[in-house]
Amino acid sequence: MKKMIDVKELENFLWYLQDKSDDAYKAETKRAVERYLEELND
């Protein structure tokens, strides 16, 4: 089953997950979210 999701909802969810990540991984997860969103918008 495929569902359509709103890109803004996805972005908010990814930032929520990044906020909940361990402090040791904050910078890495931030870069990963930014790269993913950049690729998504291309």
Long-range contacts (C-beta under 8 A, 24 or more apart in sequence): 7-40, 10-40, 11-37
